[in-house]
Amino acid sequence: MMELSLSWTIICGVWMVVMIYALKLLDWVWLKPKKIEKCLRDQGLKGTTYRLLYGDVKDMVKMITESNVIPINLTDDIVPRVLSFAHVMVTTHDPTMIKEILGNYEDFQKLRGGNPLARLLARGLVDVEGDQWVKHRKIINPAFHVEKLKHMVPAFYDSCNEMINKWEEIFKEDSSCEIDVWPYLQTMTSDVISRTAFGSSYKEGKKIFELQGEQAELIITASRSIYIPGSRFLPTKSNKRIKAIYKEVKGMVSNIIDKRIKEMKSEKSSKDDLLGILLDSNFKEMKKHGNNKFGLSIDDIIEECKLFYFAGQETVSDLLVWTMILLSQHIEWQNRARDEVLKVFGDKKPDIEGLSQLKIISNIILEVLRLYPPVVGMTRMVHKETKLGNITLPAGTLIQLHTMLSHHDPNIWGDDVKQFNPERFSQGTSNVTKGQTIYFPFGGGPRICIGQNFAMLEAKLTLSMILLRFSFEISPSYTHAPRTIVTLAPQFGGHLILLKR
């Protein structure tokens, strides 16, 4: 009887555990989502009805896939192609709410959850919250001060000059030729990050870029289907490859850091590149407080370096290729920009003081960022019941800030919203936005992109050097197909006709 009683107790215990987990699963996949849906509907918010597990994912993937099949005309609205699902669903924008969300980083946090494999790509500053974010930002800030950026201009120049020399080699005896500028710009911005972040050539960093690019493609593909908890541990081909890349990239960056630390200890290394400044700032912070917990760990520094590589290369190369494509269509602005560069620099090498005087170039870049923001949307999550305007958001509500929709809203920008018009920024960004949070290509609030000045400086110098050596126009073989993988890029490249000057 004792054995029977014990067996019955075990069976009851197992059933209790199963029931508890079953109820938790039911709450996760149905009860909680439906409760959030009801709460939002009761406040007048419309939308599709929640569907078990997948929600709107299937519809989103279907619309994205269909929109990416057919290219569009140069004069077509790009929003339906880039943000096919959001374009149909979103009806209004509220700049006041956008400002509140970006300004309150404690209540509106970066999205956590989804497929944990995505965090293997790069974490660092964009991934931490609360006190950890404050610590990371404080230590990394010195690397992006204007005085430090001044020392990086020669690296920008050398990388761009190498790209231009490659273009000129293609010409041979011809005065013009067709070039897909996109891969060259990607290589150049990769080279810039390698030199400014690690003081190394592109050859040393090339493998890291290739691996992270492959990893990003795999992760984006995985993110377009529902994540089943625990599925990251399954030995699928994709999972194994993502993890293998993570280990390889971490090892490569770790070797670079170890080498640098040894050089710095023997005073054989400069502190003018991003890694040197970061390590120096980290050491000073720990020394100031007399405790290592006030600094970043080696793993933290590795993640920050991976973020330098990935974010710095992708966003600037996107910005540059769309700038060249738009200036190829608007020759009058291309000529105005070239005249300004000639007036400021003439035959001189570009420097940071001269770059700060390029008003037309700056306005062009601002307008390109409005029409083709590298990051088309940002997600935020509330983890407790939170008030936003006159709406109460229950814990677990996901918020999507659509940069591109805000940048392309005719109610905000006027009837010429789809037109390339850098003149709109001639009186400054705050004037055209009238103090509203409607223009945020680099995010906003306390968590605004720390590399904003770096990206703008690199873009201005690169564009200036290209304009001095070439004029360019759209090639007949160019296919207009803006598409987002991680950032907004031309699906079929940037085929232009370059003419020697």
Secondary structure, 3 states (H helix, E strand, C coil): CHHHHHHHHHHHHHHHHHHHHHHHHHHHHHHHHHHHHHHHHCCCCCCCCCCCCCCCHHHHHHHHHHHCCCCCCCCCCCHHHHCHHHHHHCCCCCHHHHHHHHHCCCCCEECCCCCHHHHHCCCHHHCCCHHHHHHHHHHHHHHHCHHHHHCCHHHHHHHHHHHHHHHHHHHCCCCEEEEEHHHHHHHHHHHHHHHHHHCCCHHHHHHHHHHHHHHHHHHHHHHCCCCCCCHHHCCCHHHHHHHHHHHHHHHHHHHHHHHHHHHHHCCCCCCCCHHHHHHHHHHHHHHHHCCHHHCCCHHHHHHHHHHHHHHHHHHHHHHHHHHHHHHHHCHHHHHHHHHHHHHHHCCCCCCHHHHCCCHHHHHHHHHHHHHCCCCCCEEEECCCCEEECCEEECCCCEEEECHHHHHCCHHHHCCCCCCCCHHHHCCCHHHHHCCCCCCCCCCCHHHCCCCHHHHHHHHHHHHHHHHHHEEEEECCCCCCCEEECCCEEECCCCEEEEEEC
